[in-house]
Amino acid sequence: MPVPYTSFNIGIKASTTLTQGEYAKVTNLTRGGTIRGQANSNGEVVLNPASSKLAWQNGDKLSIEISGVTLGSASVTITRGGTRKTVTVTTIAGPTVSI
């Protein structure tokens, strides 16, 4: 029987303010799969893996990368009801950034 899609949110903020439109990429290190999203006007990225048909669950380990003018990475474990993580970032000068 397939694992049901559990709806929960992953909220990502940065230690500095993200500019609207900057990207966050979240990869599930336990089950596989990647989801991407853009920062909103509050400087936060909010993702719901179920909307991308990813069967992520509590206890899964995630890797988070932020790219754009700001760079940063972190890891977190999904907890009951979702997870929220503030990523420590480094600001890069210049137009080209790669992770």
C-alpha positions in Angstrom: 0.0 0.0 0.0 1.5 3.4 -0.9 2.4 5.9 1.7 -0.2 8.6 1.9 0.8 12.2 1.2 0.9 14.0 4.6 0.2 17.7 4.4 2.5 19.8 6.5 4.5 23.0 5.9 8.2 23.5 5.9 9.0 27.1 6.7 12.5 28.5 5.9 13.9 31.8 7.1 17.4 33.2 6.9 19.6 34.8 9.5 19.5 37.8 7.1 16.4 38.9 5.2 15.8 37.0 2.0 14.8 39.1 -0.9 11.4 38.3 -2.4 12.1 35.8 -5.2 15.3 34.2 -3.8 15.1 30.4 -3.9 15.3 27.6 -1.3 15.8 24.0 -2.3 14.9 21.3 0.2 16.1 17.7 -0.4 14.9 14.8 1.6 17.9 12.7 2.6 15.8 9.9 3.9 13.2 9.2 1.2 14.6 11.2 -1.8 12.9 14.0 -3.7 13.5 17.7 -3.9 11.1 20.7 -3.7 12.0 24.3 -4.5 10.3 27.5 -3.6 10.7 31.3 -3.7 10.9 33.7 -0.8 7.6 35.6 -0.2 7.3 39.3 0.7 8.0 38.4 4.3 11.4 36.9 3.4 10.3 33.4 4.1 9.9 30.3 2.0 7.0 28.0 2.8 6.7 24.6 1.2 4.3 21.8 1.4 5.8 18.5 0.1 2.3 16.9 -0.4 1.4 19.5 -3.0 4.3 18.0 -5.1 3.1 14.5 -4.4 6.2 13.8 -2.2 5.5 11.3 0.6 7.7 12.8 3.2 7.0 12.0 6.9 8.0 12.9 10.4 11.6 11.9 11.2 12.9 12.4 7.7 16.2 14.3 7.5 16.2 17.3 5.1 19.0 19.3 3.5 18.1 23.0 2.9 20.0 25.3 0.4 19.3 28.9 -0.2 20.6 30.6 -3.3 20.4 34.0 -4.9 22.2 37.0 -3.4 22.2 35.1 -0.1 23.8 31.7 0.3 23.3 29.2 3.1 22.6 25.6 4.0 21.3 23.7 6.9 19.8 20.3 7.9 16.7 19.6 9.9 14.5 16.7 10.9 10.7 16.9 10.2 8.8 17.0 13.4 5.1 16.5 14.1 3.1 19.1 12.3 5.9 20.3 10.1 9.1 22.1 10.7 10.6 25.6 10.8 14.3 26.4 10.3 16.3 29.5 10.3 19.3 29.1 8.0 22.6 30.9 8.7 23.6 32.5 5.5 26.5 34.3 3.8 25.9 37.3 1.6 27.7 37.1 -1.7 28.7 40.2 -3.7 28.2 39.9 -7.5 25.6 38.7 -9.9 26.6 35.0 -10.3 26.1 32.5 -7.5 26.3 28.7 -7.7 25.8 26.0 -5.2 
